[in-house]
Structures are given as C-alpha cells and as structure tokens.
Amino acid sequence: MENEEKVSISIDGYEKLLLDLTAILPNLNAQLKNMELQEENILKSAYLLDYNIKPRDILELISEPDLELFCRTKDIKLRGDLYLNTLEFYKDAENLFLENYENIARRDLNKLKENGITVKEGDLGLKFEELTKLIFAKLNLR
C-alpha cells in the first residue's frame, strides 16, 4: 500500500512520459476515457494525479505488445520488467531533487526515502547547496 502512494518519478518526468505515450500510442487517451474520466484530453499529469492515477497505473493499462513497441521506439531496455525500465527511463533525478528541496533543507531522510530519493545524511548539505545554486541560476540570480 505504501508503494502505491509514491509517484516514483518527477512530475516533469510523468508529463514527458504522457507526451511520448500519446505520440506513439494515440489510442491511449480513448482507453483512459473508458475509466469514466470527464475531460477530453486526460493525459495530463496534474489531472491524473488528482484522481490518484500514477505512472505505473498508466503503464499497466497498456497491452504488453504496445508497451514493447513503446520501449523499442524510445530505446528503453527490454530485458527485465518493462514497467520498471520505463519508469527508470523517465526518472529525472534533477527535477525529483528539486521537487523535494524542502525535505532536503529540513534533512528529512524518511520523507526523502518515501519519495524515492536515497542520499547519505552527510551529503545532504552539499545537495542542498547544489540545488540552491541551480534554482538561483534558473532565476538568473547568480
């Protein structure tokens, strides 16, 4: 149950996954609409997360031949679990760390672990400094 609560990839990674799935498997939107969702284009991460639909849930709706086609098209490794390989491919570590900036600042190792981030306590200060520099650079405040 605890594993089901996690998104496991960044929101940006989820959005990229949905865009790529739409491009390669155009019938996926119609397939998801069968779940009685109201919007016309439901392949939006924020909308799906509001209904607690995680990336793994979306991948499990896709038939195995379609998932293999998607993996081949995106050069995702086909050995092992295709679901995990696909999630790992879209796991954007930088955005995942940025989304957990507050937890890094508070040194909340338990919350970081819940969100799929493994970092040593001794490295938290350096990671916080790196992320702060990155934020300032994106805001042109160097």
FIVEXKOL-86020 format. One record per residue: residue in one letter; x, y, z of N, C-alpha, C in turn. Coordinates in steps of 0.05 Angstrom, whole numbers, padded with zeros to 5 digits, always signed. Layout:
AXYZXYZXYZ...
***
This chain:
M+00016-00024+00000+00000+00000+00000+00017+00025+00000E+00039+00024+00016+00057+00048+00017+00070+00053-00009N+00077+00033-00024+00090+00036-00050+00070+00049-00070E+00044+00044-00067+00025+00054-00086+00021+00084-00082E+00028+00095-00059+00025+00124-00054+00046+00140-00069K+00068+00128-00076+00090+00143-00089+00086+00147-00118V+00094+00170-00129+00094+00174-00157+00118+00161-00170S+00140+00161-00156+00165+00147-00164+00182+00162-00185I+00170+00180-00200+00186+00196-00218+00177+00225-00214S+00192+00244-00224+00185+00272-00221+00159+00278-00237I+00146+00299-00229+00122+00308-00243+00129+00314-00272D+00152+00327-00276+00161+00333-00303+00166+00308-00319G+00178+00287-00306+00182+00262-00319+00156+00248-00327Y+00136+00251-00309+00109+00240-00314+00097+00253-00339E+00100+00279-00340+00089+00295-00363+00102+00286-00389K+00129+00283-00388+00143+00274-00412+00135+00246-00421L+00131+00228-00401+00121+00201-00406+00094+00202-00420L+00076+00218-00410+00050+00220-00422+00051+00231-00451L+00068+00251-00455+00071+00262-00482+00081+00241-00502D+00101+00227-00493+00113+00206-00510+00093+00183-00515L+00078+00175-00495+00058+00155-00498+00036+00163-00518T+00028+00188-00516+00008+00199-00534+00018+00199-00563A+00043+00206-00567+00055+00207-00594+00057+00179-00606I+00064+00159-00590+00069+00132-00600+00043+00115-00600L+00027+00119-00579+00002+00103-00576-00022+00122-00575P-00031+00133-00598-00052+00153-00598-00079+00143-00586N-00084+00118-00585-00109+00108-00575-00110+00106-00544L-00088+00113-00531-00086+00111-00502-00106+00131-00488N-00109+00154-00499-00128+00174-00487-00156+00162-00487A-00165+00150-00509-00191+00138-00510-00194+00115-00490Q-00173+00100-00488-00173+00078-00469-00176+00088-00440L-00163+00110-00434-00166+00121-00407-00193+00134-00402K-00205+00145-00423-00231+00157-00421-00252+00136-00413N-00247+00110-00419-00265+00089-00412-00266+00085-00381M-00247+00098-00367-00247+00097-00338-00266+00117-00326E-00283+00129-00343-00303+00148-00335-00292+00175-00325L-00270+00183-00337-00259+00210-00331-00272+00230-00350Q-00276+00254-00340-00293+00274-00354-00279+00289-00376E-00254+00297-00373-00240+00314-00392-00238+00300-00419E-00234+00317-00440-00230+00307-00467-00202+00295-00470N-00182+00311-00464-00154+00302-00464-00145+00298-00436I-00145+00273-00427-00139+00268-00399-00110+00261-00393L-00094+00260-00414-00066+00253-00410-00050+00278-00401K-00056+00287-00377-00042+00309-00364-00035+00300-00336S-00010+00303-00328-00001+00292-00302-00017+00303-00279A-00022+00330-00278-00036+00342-00256-00064+00330-00254Y-00078+00328-00277-00105+00317-00277-00106+00288-00267L-00087+00272-00277-00086+00244-00269-00079+00240-00240L-00061+00257-00230-00053+00255-00202-00076+00264-00184D-00093+00282-00193-00117+00289-00177-00135+00265-00173Y-00135+00247-00192-00151+00222-00189-00134+00199-00178N-00110+00206-00168-00091+00186-00157-00083+00165-00177I-00080+00173-00202-00071+00155-00223-00041+00160-00227K-00025+00141-00220+00004+00144-00221+00016+00134-00247P+00041+00140-00253+00054+00130-00278+00052+00100-00281R+00056+00085-00260+00055+00056-00261+00027+00047-00270D+00006+00060-00260-00022+00054-00267-00026+00057-00297I-00016+00079-00308-00019+00084-00337-00005+00062-00353L+00020+00055-00344+00035+00034-00359+00021+00007-00357E+00008+00001-00335-00005-00025-00332-00031-00027-00349L-00041-00004-00358-00065-00004-00376-00057-00011-00405I-00032-00008-00411-00022-00013-00438-00017-00043-00442S-00026-00053-00465-00021-00082-00471+00009-00087-00474E+00017-00111-00469+00045-00117-00470+00058-00112-00497P+00045-00120-00519+00056-00113-00546+00059-00083-00550D+00040-00068-00541+00042-00039-00544+00064-00027-00527L+00067-00038-00502+00088-00029-00485+00116-00035-00497E+00118-00059-00509+00143-00067-00522+00149-00048-00545L+00129-00042-00561+00132-00023-00583+00141+00004-00573F+00129+00014-00552+00137+00039-00540+00166+00038-00531C+00174+00017-00517+00201+00014-00507+00221+00013-00530R+00215-00001-00551+00233-00002-00574+00235+00025-00587T+00213+00039-00590+00213+00066-00603+00230+00086-00587K+00229+00084-00560+00243+00103-00543+00270+00093-00534D+00279+00070-00544+00304+00057-00537+00306+00052-00506I+00285+00042-00495+00284+00034-00467+00291+00004-00467K+00308-00004-00448+00317-00032-00448+00293-00051-00445L+00294-00073-00459+00272-00093-00460+00276-00116-00441R+00300-00118-00429+00305-00140-00411+00294-00134-00383G+00282-00153-00370+00272-00149-00343+00243-00138-00344D+00236-00123-00324+00209-00112-00321+00206-00087-00337L+00189-00088-00358+00185-00065-00375+00174-00041-00361Y+00157-00046-00341+00146-00023-00325+00168-00008-00311L+00184-00023-00296+00206-00011-00281+00227+00002-00299N+00233-00010-00322+00252+00001-00341+00241+00028-00352T+00215+00029-00358+00203+00053-00368+00203+00075-00347L+00196+00068-00323+00196+00088-00301+00224+00098-00296E+00243+00081-00297+00271+00089-00293+00281+00107-00315F+00272+00102-00340+00279+00118-00362+00269+00147-00359Y+00246+00150-00347+00234+00177-00344+00239+00189-00317K+00255+00176-00301+00261+00187-00274+00282+00209-00278D+00274+00233-00275+00292+00256-00278+00302+00264-00250A+00327+00256-00244+00337+00259-00217+00338+00289-00209E+00345+00306-00227+00347+00335-00220+00320+00346-00212N+00300+00340-00227+00273+00350-00221+00262+00337-00196L+00269+00311-00192+00260+00297-00168+00272+00310-00143F+00298+00317-00145+00311+00331-00122+00298+00359-00118L+00293+00373-00140+00281+00400-00137+00253+00398-00124E+00238+00378-00132+00211+00375-00120+00213+00368-00090N+00235+00358-00081+00239+00351-00053+00259+00370-00040Y+00262+00394-00050+00280+00414-00040+00275+00420-00010E+00250+00422-00003+00242+00428+00025+00250+00405+00043N+00247+00380+00034+00255+00357+00051+00285+00356+00054I+00299+00364+00033+00329+00364+00035+00337+00386+00054A+00324+00409+00053+00331+00431+00071+00326+00424+00100R+00305+00409+00105+00298+00401+00132+00313+00375+00141R+00329+00364+00122+00343+00339+00127+00325+00317+00136D+00302+00315+00123+00281+00295+00129+00287+00270+00112L+00304+00253+00123+00312+00229+00108+00289+00210+00103N+00271+00208+00123+00248+00190+00120+00230+00199+00096K+00224+00224+00095+00207+00235+00073+00222+00232+00046L+00248+00236+00046+00263+00233+00021+00262+00203+00012K+00265+00185+00031+00264+00157+00024+00236+00149+00014E+00215+00160+00026+00188+00155+00016+00184+00165-00013N+00198+00186-00020+00195+00197-00047+00216+00186-00067G+00229+00164-00059+00247+00151-00077+00274+00162-00080I+00283+00178-00060+00309+00191-00061+00327+00178-00039T+00349+00167-00048+00368+00155-00029+00393+00173-00029V+00398+00185-00006+00421+00202-00004+00432+00199+00025K+00458+00200+00027+00470+00198+00054+00466+00224+00069E+00463+00222+00095+00459+00245+00111+00482+00265+00109G+00506+00255+00106+00529+00272+00103+00529+00288+00077D+00515+00278+00057+00514+00291+00030+00491+00311+00028L+00474+00312+00048+00451+00330+00046+00458+00359+00043G+00478+00368+00058+00487+00396+00057+00497+00403+00029L+00513+00386+00017+00523+00391-00010+00500+00391-00030K+00482+00372-00027+00459+00371-00046+00442+00396-00044F+00438+00405-00019+00422+00429-00014+00436+00453-00028E+00463+00455-00025+00478+00476-00037+00476+00475-00068E+00479+00451-00079+00477+00448-00108+00449+00457-00119L+00428+00448-00105+00401+00455-00113+00396+00485-00111T+00406+00497-00089+00402+00526-00086+00416+00541-00109K+00440+00533-00116+00455+00545-00138+00439+00542-00164L+00428+00518-00168+00412+00512-00192+00387+00530-00193I+00374+00533-00171+00350+00550-00170+00357+00579-00177F+00379+00589-00164+00387+00616-00169+00396+00620-00199A+00408+00600-00210+00417+00601-00238+00392+00602-00257K+00372+00586-00250+00347+00586-00267+00332+00613-00264L+00336+00626-00242+00323+00652-00237+00341+00676-00246N+00364+00669-00258+00384+00689-00266+00393+00707-00243L+00397+00694-00220+00406+00709-00196+00434+00701-00187R+00451+00695-00205+00478+00686-00198+00494+00707-00185
***
